[in-house]
Amino acid sequence: MSSSASNSSGASALVVQDVQLPAEARDIHLVHQAILGFELDRALADEKHRHFEKLSSIMREQGIPAGAAVSFDYYQLCQQRVDLARRATDNLFDDYDALITPSAVGEADKGQSFTGSALFNNAWTMLHVPAITLPIATGPRGLPFGIQLVGRRREDWRLLHVAEWTRRRLT
């Protein structure tokens, strides 16, 4: 987590601290999976019934069955939990300009057939907070490796400024 502050000369400084997500947001990945599954199952209802064999094997074997297993009552409970998590996360940004997190597991994947795991992005999407990745190095295969900056909900513009400030200092 980082917070920029001004020193007596007006220049920005960087303070990095370990922080925890608020308790309301700590299991956001599980909540995300339930909401995504529920909505995916319903969004693909026509394809599921008329063109099931044309769906990818992962969708047929994992995605659709997982989503079909989520009850409407549990979906509604998850929506309530997300609302609480969003408000609690908003409060986290009272003390910090941005969070610094991994953007991906390791360096970028080669080619364009797979964009990589969304493991480090799903929570931020569910919390409706802006996130931006800055390539900061290259990995063993010569492909980009980055960090992700995450900002306060509805303050994308502020995160862009923090990202530019950070980029200038890291490159």
Secondary structure as GFF3:
##gff-version 3
##sequence-region A 1 171
A	DSSP	beta_strand	2	6	.	.	.	ID=ss1
A	DSSP	beta_strand	12	16	.	.	.	ID=ss2
A	DSSP	three_ten_helix	23	25	.	.	.	ID=ss3
A	DSSP	alpha_helix	28	43	.	.	.	ID=ss4
A	DSSP	alpha_helix	45	50	.	.	.	ID=ss5
A	DSSP	three_ten_helix	52	54	.	.	.	ID=ss6
A	DSSP	alpha_helix	57	58	.	.	.	ID=ss7
A	DSSP	pi_helix	59	63	.	.	.	ID=ss8
A	DSSP	alpha_helix	64	68	.	.	.	ID=ss9
A	DSSP	alpha_helix	72	92	.	.	.	ID=ss10
A	DSSP	beta_strand	99	102	.	.	.	ID=ss11
A	DSSP	alpha_helix	122	127	.	.	.	ID=ss12
A	DSSP	beta_strand	131	138	.	.	.	ID=ss13
A	DSSP	beta_strand	144	150	.	.	.	ID=ss14
A	DSSP	alpha_helix	156	170	.	.	.	ID=ss15
###
